[in-house]
């Protein structure tokens, strides 16, 4: 079954990352695009992970995972190769209704990390439901080439316009026309 695409607001939500190696670093880098309320638990960490922890003032516990690490957590990322530990943490998350992602183990995942591109307020995500992350990655790279950097400024303009107009059909019509004109000009194609 495919994964439901959702964009989740992480403000004020505690994230736990178990692991400190290369893959943990990749996940941490993506998470930092959206939040810095992240705790890292690992006996050892890579230099890249250390740099992100220090650069963003993250909480770090140099030790193995403990069940009490799940207290008050919204999302857990398990970036370790130990499948029994992945299962243990996933099962603990399930009993506590905590979302869990175990890297490269879809059996222990409530969600997966999509390949995404972000320019300003625009985030575009790609997923193959875990079947081929490489396909999602290369499709993302291809699509990135057609998204102009000006989209960030255009979205800020749309945000200000939206805030300045009263809610209603006229605002919806005006914003829709402006968005359509921008995209049509961008792709030189009528929509």
Helices and strands as residue ranges (DSSP letters): E 15-18, H 22-31, E 38-42, H 47-56, E 59-62, G 67-70, E 75-78, H 83-96, E 99-102, G 106-108, E 115-119, E 122-126, H 133-144, H 150-164, H 169-187
